[in-house]
Amino acid sequence: MIDLFGLEQQPQRKNDRPEAAALVEVLKALNTHPAVAWCERMNSGAARMGSRFVRFGFKGCPDVLGQLKDGRLLGVEVKAQTGRLRPEQAVFLERIRCAGGVAFVARDLRDVLRELGAL
């Protein structure tokens, strides 16, 4: 595509993975929030390695696990704007809350700021 000045322009890329983009935004917000001591992306799923089937993580594990500076566990499930929690994800977030931790669903950085704002 050529623009008005005769320069070649790359077509704008469409975000085919909105949840991945949300994850990047949420991780940046968590890593810079003053109440968060640390947080890490938790990869889950499964893969075949040779003749073995290996599972990573566990069912319902949030996308991000971490710790607040006051010592509480932090669990964040990241979803795209239209994404919905699976039942095992909702159960795990509730388990964190019941044990005194902080757990929530985040679709973007505003959700992080809202949930951690009072801390």
Buried (B, 14 or more C-beta within 10 A) or exposed (E): EEEEEEEEEEEEEEEEEBBEBBBEBBBEBBEEBEBBEEBEBBEEEEEEEEEEEEEEBEEBBBBBBBBBEEEBBBBBBBBBEEBEBEEEBBEBBEBBBEEEBBBBBBBBBEBBEEBBEEE
